[in-house]
């Protein structure tokens, strides 16, 4: 597959995957975004709050290297406060697993996992193939 075809396939698959995760969390489409550049990444703005920082918004962020992380939205220039990482053997776990992770962390039923590291390759066809089921 050419680089352009792989990027197009990855874009469609990631858009579908992000939409499925957003649906599982009842997040509207306008609170989501993704980017395919040197790193493939995604963002979901959550309406839920974390008890330890109740005045700050939460976000769920994903990238091809570390998977999903639940974090506190901070002021520009401040470092992001990660509440927890989703421990998974898959870079793109099922949307229901992601939703359960968010609910469990915010309810205090899950402790923060260590940041996972997934191998990345220069070719993105494997990730595109994994996300193709969401097209």
ZALO-580478 format. One line per field, with one value per residue: residue number from 0; chain; x, y, z of N, C-alpha, C, O in turn. Coordinates in steps of 0.02 Angstrom, whole numbers, plus 50000, padded with zeros to 5 digits. Layout:
<sites>
seq <- NUM  ...
mol <- A  ...
n_east <- X  ...
n_north <- Y  ...
n_up <- Z  ...
ca_east <- X  ...
ca_north <- Y  ...
ca_up <- Z  ...
c_east <- X  ...
c_north <- Y  ...
c_up <- Z  ...
o_east <- X  ...
o_north <- Y  ...
o_up <- Z  ...
</sites>
This chain:
<sites>
seq <- 0  1  2  3  4  5  6  7  8  9  10  11  12  13  14  15  16  17  18  19  20  21  22  23  24  25  26  27  28  29  30  31  32  33  34  35  36  37  38  39  40  41  42  43  44  45  46  47  48  49  50  51  52  53  54  55  56  57  58  59  60  61  62  63  64  65  66  67  68  69  70  71  72  73  74  75  76  77  78  79  80  81  82  83  84  85  86  87  88  89  90  91  92  93  94  95  96  97  98  99  100  101  102  103  104  105  106  107  108  109  110  111  112  113  114  115  116  117  118  119  120  121  122  123  124  125  126  127  128  129  130  131  132  133  134
mol <- A  A  A  A  A  A  A  A  A  A  A  A  A  A  A  A  A  A  A  A  A  A  A  A  A  A  A  A  A  A  A  A  A  A  A  A  A  A  A  A  A  A  A  A  A  A  A  A  A  A  A  A  A  A  A  A  A  A  A  A  A  A  A  A  A  A  A  A  A  A  A  A  A  A  A  A  A  A  A  A  A  A  A  A  A  A  A  A  A  A  A  A  A  A  A  A  A  A  A  A  A  A  A  A  A  A  A  A  A  A  A  A  A  A  A  A  A  A  A  A  A  A  A  A  A  A  A  A  A  A  A  A  A  A  A
n_east <- 50043  50029  50107  50018  49895  49897  49896  49772  49686  49718  49675  49534  49505  49550  49467  49343  49365  49390  49266  49187  49239  49208  49067  49045  49075  48985  49023  49015  49039  49101  49189  49301  49456  49586  49752  49866  50027  50197  50174  50034  49887  49753  49611  49492  49376  49313  49160  49153  49215  49361  49383  49495  49538  49425  49387  49440  49437  49427  49523  49536  49665  49753  49884  49986  50098  50087  49956  49800  49769  49706  49683  49707  49646  49752  49817  49882  50053  50073  50123  50044  49931  49926  49803  49785  49844  49785  49806  49847  49862  49843  49858  49748  49622  49459  49319  49226  49305  49390  49299  49256  49376  49392  49278  49303  49427  49390  49297  49376  49405  49509  49681  49813  49896  50058  50137  50108  50213  50209  50272  50323  50319  50399  50317  50144  50048  50009  49943  49840  49775  49732  49639  49547  49426  49340  49299
n_north <- 49941  50112  50258  50367  50301  50220  50318  50378  50269  50247  50368  50361  50245  50283  50393  50328  50241  50334  50397  50288  50266  50390  50385  50279  50343  50445  50567  50715  50737  50858  50878  50806  50762  50723  50683  50652  50644  50659  50579  50478  50533  50565  50652  50676  50778  50778  50783  50749  50761  50757  50708  50755  50868  50961  51079  51080  51033  50870  50765  50640  50562  50492  50401  50324  50270  50262  50227  50248  50385  50461  50625  50785  50938  51072  51238  51339  51309  51244  51086  50933  50846  50683  50569  50433  50288  50178  50014  49898  49767  49802  49929  49997  49970  49893  50003  49996  49948  50056  50153  50094  50098  50239  50267  50182  50233  50364  50335  50284  50150  50096  50098  50209  50155  50107  50197  50129  50063  50050  49966  50061  50085  50140  50121  50131  50041  49928  49979  50046  49935  49874  49967  49966  49899  49991  50074
n_up <- 50000  49961  50035  50039  50024  50137  50238  50213  50238  50372  50426  50406  50481  50610  50634  50641  50750  50854  50855  50898  51028  51084  51076  51167  51284  51288  51230  51137  50960  50928  51031  51007  50929  50810  50753  50623  50608  50638  50745  50782  50851  50970  51042  51170  51243  51404  51499  51627  51798  51903  52068  52141  52075  52053  51987  51863  51692  51616  51508  51384  51312  51173  51096  50970  51027  51168  51200  51286  51397  51542  51585  51668  51613  51590  51622  51487  51456  51576  51644  51592  51695  51725  51761  51751  51660  51534  51557  51443  51322  51195  51075  51031  51115  51137  51126  51234  51337  51355  51399  51519  51590  51609  51689  51800  51850  51887  51985  52082  52081  52013  52006  51956  51814  51752  51621  51464  51334  51167  51025  50886  50711  50559  50451  50439  50412  50486  50600  50533  50478  50596  50643  50543  50557  50610  50512
ca_east <- 50000  50069  50102  49956  49839  49900  49874  49699  49654  49728  49631  49465  49500  49557  49406  49291  49382  49379  49193  49161  49258  49168  48999  49045  49081  48936  49059  48994  49091  49138  49238  49352  49499  49643  49804  49914  50088  50251  50141  49962  49860  49682  49591  49421  49361  49261  49120  49159  49267  49400  49375  49555  49545  49356  49376  49474  49409  49466  49530  49560  49710  49778  49932  50007  50155  50070  49887  49754  49783  49657  49723  49674  49661  49789  49826  49937  50119  50078  50126  49983  49926  49896  49767  49799  49852  49750  49851  49818  49910  49824  49864  49681  49575  49388  49292  49194  49361  49413  49247  49259  49437  49377  49230  49337  49476  49356  49262  49426  49409  49568  49738  49850  49943  50117  50128  50129  50251  50196  50320  50298  50360  50394  50258  50084  49997  49985  49893  49784  49740  49699  49583  49503  49359  49298  49280
ca_north <- 50000  50173  50299  50405  50255  50200  50376  50385  50214  50261  50425  50336  50199  50320  50432  50282  50218  50389  50405  50233  50280  50448  50360  50239  50389  50498  50629  50738  50738  50921  50875  50758  50779  50679  50708  50604  50680  50613  50533  50474  50549  50583  50690  50681  50820  50745  50827  50726  50793  50715  50734  50788  50932  50968  51140  51072  50985  50809  50745  50573  50568  50429  50403  50258  50247  50249  50210  50296  50415  50507  50681  50847  50995  51122  51303  51338  51314  51199  51015  50895  50801  50619  50534  50361  50258  50115  49957  49854  49739  49826  50001  50023  49922  49902  50064  49981  49942  50124  50186  50064  50126  50307  50261  50151  50279  50420  50309  50260  50077  50076  50142  50230  50107  50136  50214  50076  50081  50006  49978  50096  50073  50194  50106  50132  49997  49883  50017  50056  49871  49862  50013  49960  49874  50048  50115
ca_up <- 50000  49958  50095  50036  50036  50208  50278  50203  50274  50443  50444  50410  50538  50673  50643  50663  50817  50900  50860  50939  51097  51105  51088  51228  51340  51278  51214  51071  50908  50929  51086  50988  50873  50802  50708  50597  50589  50657  50792  50774  50917  50973  51102  51186  51301  51445  51541  51697  51838  51948  52136  52167  52040  52028  51947  51799  51645  51603  51438  51370  51255  51146  51042  50948  51067  51238  51210  51317  51462  51569  51611  51687  51569  51629  51590  51439  51486  51633  51624  51598  51753  51705  51815  51743  51593  51524  51547  51392  51276  51130  51068  51021  51144  51124  51156  51299  51385  51368  51439  51586  51620  51633  51744  51858  51878  51920  52044  52129  52079  51976  52020  51896  51787  51721  51550  51419  51275  51111  50971  50827  50652  50511  50411  50483  50385  50538  50638  50487  50475  50661  50650  50485  50577  50631  50453
c_east <- 50045  50060  50038  49895  49837  49875  49799  49661  49660  49682  49559  49457  49504  49495  49349  49303  49369  49304  49163  49178  49216  49096  48995  49048  49030  48969  49037  49053  49133  49189  49294  49395  49554  49691  49849  49973  50146  50227  50066  49932  49787  49667  49515  49415  49303  49223  49124  49216  49302  49399  49435  49569  49477  49344  49407  49438  49456  49470  49555  49602  49739  49834  49958  50064  50135  49998  49848  49779  49726  49697  49680  49695  49696  49792  49883  50004  50128  50085  50059  49986  49890  49866  49781  49807  49813  49801  49817  49874  49895  49831  49795  49630  49503  49362  49258  49247  49386  49362  49248  49320  49423  49331  49263  49388  49441  49318  49311  49433  49470  49623  49774  49900  50004  50103  50152  50171  50239  50248  50287  50345  50352  50333  50197  50030  49969  49931  49831  49742  49702  49636  49532  49432  49312  49277  49207
c_north <- 50062  50212  50340  50362  50233  50257  50385  50331  50225  50317  50401  50290  50234  50362  50387  50257  50273  50402  50350  50243  50338  50427  50320  50283  50447  50567  50652  50744  50802  50925  50825  50786  50726  50709  50651  50646  50634  50563  50535  50484  50569  50615  50686  50726  50789  50796  50806  50763  50741  50747  50773  50856  50950  51030  51135  51020  50925  50797  50673  50579  50500  50444  50333  50229  50226  50232  50266  50320  50462  50563  50741  50900  51047  51187  51298  51349  51270  51127  50981  50850  50738  50586  50459  50342  50193  50061  49908  49826  49760  49902  50033  49973  49940  49965  50053  49975  50012  50160  50159  50090  50195  50304  50234  50197  50335  50398  50282  50185  50051  50125  50157  50176  50144  50148  50157  50104  50029  50019  50014  50081  50132  50184  50100  50084  49949  49918  50030  49993  49858  49906  50006  49936  49930  50093  50104
c_up <- 50000  50023  50097  50051  50109  50252  50272  50241  50349  50466  50452  50471  50605  50686  50669  50734  50868  50909  50905  51013  51124  51119  51153  51291  51337  51269  51145  51023  50911  50986  51071  50932  50868  50752  50686  50571  50604  50709  50778  50844  50912  51040  51108  51248  51340  51486  51614  51732  51882  52016  52162  52133  52010  51985  51878  51756  51638  51528  51436  51307  51236  51097  51028  50990  51138  51251  51243  51385  51479  51603  51627  51637  51613  51590  51539  51475  51547  51608  51635  51659  51730  51767  51811  51670  51591  51510  51500  51350  51204  51129  51060  51048  51127  51159  51224  51353  51404  51413  51511  51624  51648  51693  51807  51890  51917  51982  52097  52131  52042  51992  51954  51876  51760  51647  51506  51362  51222  51058  50913  50769  50605  50466  50457  50459  50437  50580  50596  50482  50539  50668  50594  50504  50598  50573  50437
o_east <- 50095  50013  50006  49849  49784  49836  49766  49611  49612  49653  49525  49407  49466  49473  49312  49256  49339  49282  49118  49136  49191  49066  48946  49026  49032  48946  49039  49110  49193  49230  49330  49374  49566  49674  49866  49969  50144  50256  50038  49950  49762  49703  49478  49447  49251  49251  49100  49260  49274  49412  49427  49607  49470  49293  49400  49412  49515  49425  49590  49577  49747  49832  49951  50076  50163  49978  49861  49807  49700  49740  49624  49754  49671  49772  49928  50010  50185  50056  50023  50038  49830  49900  49788  49781  49808  49835  49764  49927  49929  49812  49785  49598  49488  49381  49262  49235  49400  49382  49241  49316  49441  49345  49252  49392  49461  49307  49291  49464  49481  49613  49766  49941  50002  50064  50210  50164  50257  50268  50231  50405  50304  50301  50201  49974  49910  49879  49775  49681  49645  49586  49479  49384  49252  49243  49181
o_north <- 50063  50202  50346  50383  50228  50245  50400  50345  50213  50313  50420  50295  50219  50367  50407  50251  50260  50415  50365  50231  50336  50448  50327  50262  50492  50617  50612  50754  50801  50971  50804  50829  50689  50754  50607  50678  50575  50509  50588  50448  50587  50606  50692  50712  50775  50848  50843  50793  50688  50807  50819  50896  50955  51033  51182  50970  50929  50817  50650  50600  50457  50493  50288  50169  50178  50222  50325  50282  50499  50549  50747  50907  51065  51191  51257  51392  51258  51110  50996  50820  50739  50577  50426  50375  50157  50062  49881  49856  49739  49936  50091  49937  49996  49978  50096  49994  50025  50194  50198  50103  50209  50336  50260  50201  50350  50438  50261  50158  49991  50186  50123  50154  50204  50113  50137  50163  49970  50076  49999  50067  50170  50232  50067  50086  49931  49888  50024  49997  49833  49884  50038  49953  49920  50143  50133
o_up <- 50036  50061  50150  50087  50139  50299  50322  50273  50386  50520  50500  50507  50651  50743  50713  50773  50920  50965  50945  51056  51180  51169  51190  51344  51379  51296  51097  51044  50897  50987  51116  50893  50915  50714  50725  50518  50586  50715  50763  50891  50859  51089  51059  51299  51311  51506  51658  51700  51895  52023  52201  52159  51949  51950  51837  51781  51653  51490  51481  51255  51279  51061  51070  50987  51165  51309  51230  51424  51437  51645  51603  51622  51666  51532  51548  51518  51568  51557  51682  51674  51717  51817  51863  51625  51641  51459  51516  51342  51158  51177  51080  51010  51106  51216  51267  51410  51462  51461  51558  51684  51706  51744  51862  51951  51973  52028  52150  52177  52039  51992  51904  51916  51747  51616  51510  51344  51230  51046  50894  50779  50610  50446  50509  50483  50433  50595  50621  50482  50537  50696  50596  50469  50604  50582  50390
</sites>
